[in-house]
């Protein structure tokens, strides 16, 4: 027996305002983080669930269904038993990258202590290099 991947109904919008309508699609606290992760190369449910913000799995499943219904992502089966899906952004979803960049710029300017993934990776690399140098110094390399 084959299970169908059910899709929720198309979203309804509370007004014709483009800001309000966009917020109806992606204005919750998780959807844009999912877009961020998909833009950064994550594709599976497990990869998305392992993001540092720790999205609850029931909410992740709901947001993925909503985003697919809205045409922001596509899901495709990559494993049959059990059925597992990979998720990719559509062109419409990828266009949210500009929104994310605007949020990054705003956050960097107005929210003290925020860091981009690139900055976090550079910091981790420096710490790793420094740690390796200390170990090498201890062992006489």
Buried (B, 14 or more C-beta within 10 A) or exposed (E): EEEEEEEEEEEEBEEEEEEEBEBBBBEBEBBBBBBBBBBEEBBBBEBBBEBEEEBEEEBBEBBBBBBBBBBBBBBEEEEEEEEEBBBEBBEEBBEBBEEBEEEBEEBEEEEEEEEEEEEEEEEEEEEEEEEEEEEEEEEEE
